[in-house]
């Protein structure tokens, strides 16, 4: 059973590499949580990201307020990326 799981994983990894649309289906797509300083509460709720998670990502970027950022994304890996205003 373990060998089958390892084989299936290897097959899906290679398929996702060679066929990028399949990678989006298997691994998901980034989702924008904040745009121009405004929080998209619907996206936050859909992805299970709480205000505490967002605040932590902002602090890591050296900010304390969403008004100071241009955008925040929930990445495919589960990390939260913050893009500061120029």
C-alpha positions in Angstrom: 0.0 0.0 0.0 2.9 2.4 0.8 4.5 1.7 -2.6 1.2 2.5 -4.3 0.9 5.8 -2.5 4.5 6.7 -3.3 4.0 5.8 -6.9 0.7 7.7 -7.2 2.4 10.8 -5.6 5.3 10.6 -8.0 3.0 10.3 -11.0 0.9 13.3 -9.9 4.0 15.4 -9.2 5.3 14.8 -12.7 1.9 15.3 -14.3 1.5 18.6 -12.5 4.9 19.7 -13.7 4.3 18.9 -17.3 0.7 20.1 -17.4 0.4 23.4 -15.5 -3.4 23.5 -15.5 -3.4 20.2 -13.7 -1.0 21.7 -11.1 -3.6 24.4 -10.4 -6.3 21.8 -9.9 -4.1 19.6 -7.6 -2.3 22.2 -5.7 -4.7 25.1 -5.8 -4.2 28.8 -6.7 -3.2 31.8 -4.7 -6.1 33.8 -3.3 -6.1 37.6 -2.6 -7.1 38.4 0.9 -6.4 42.1 1.0 -6.6 44.5 -2.0 -5.6 48.2 -1.7 -5.8 48.0 2.1 -9.3 46.5 2.2 -9.8 43.1 3.7 -11.8 40.6 1.6 -13.7 38.9 4.5 -15.4 36.5 2.2 -12.0 35.2 0.9 -10.7 35.1 4.5 -13.7 33.0 5.6 -13.6 30.7 2.5 -10.0 29.8 3.3 -10.2 29.7 7.0 -7.8 32.5 7.6 -8.5 34.4 10.8 -7.7 38.0 11.7 -4.9 36.8 13.9 -3.3 35.0 11.0 -3.5 38.1 8.9 -2.1 40.3 11.7 0.8 37.9 12.1 1.7 38.1 8.4 1.5 41.9 8.6 3.8 42.0 11.6 6.3 39.8 9.8 6.3 42.3 6.9 6.9 45.1 9.4 3.4 46.6 9.2 0.6 46.8 11.8 -2.3 48.0 9.6 -3.8 46.7 6.4 -4.0 50.3 5.0 -0.2 50.2 4.7 -0.2 47.3 2.2 -1.2 47.0 -1.4 -2.1 43.4 -1.3 -2.0 40.2 0.8 -2.2 36.7 -0.8 -2.7 33.3 0.6 -0.3 31.2 -1.4 -0.7 27.7 -2.7 1.8 26.5 0.0 -0.4 28.0 2.8 2.0 30.9 3.4 0.7 34.5 3.5 2.5 37.0 1.3 2.3 40.8 1.9 3.0 43.3 -0.8 3.7 46.8 0.6 2.6 50.0 -1.1 5.2 51.6 -3.2 
